[in-house]
Amino acid sequence: MNCQYQSARPVPRLRLRTFSGKLYFTWRRYLQWLLNRATRYALTSRESDFSNVVAAHKAPLYRRLRNVDMWLQENKVTNLKLACGKLNEVILKLL
């Protein structure tokens, strides 16, 4: 069996092409967010008590892993706190 694999190295591009490609795809995504109102992710937000728990998950935030620095764990905890603050009390609806 004769298989030839492509290398994992990226194809060299000109700086102008790289810059214009990033600009194009970034603005295309922003326009999709603005113009495509059919896809709504968080419809409403309430500050009421939800007595029915649909899903729950607990995992240790700090874990001692081999070859992983603890500052990465601290960054993970910081990111999770920021995300929980944004997602707290948001009602997600399935369409």
Secondary structure, DSSP 8 states (H G I E B T S, - for coil): -------SS-----HHHHHHHHHHHHHHHHHHHHH-TT--S--EE---------------S----TT--HHHHHHHHHHHHHHHHHHTTEE----
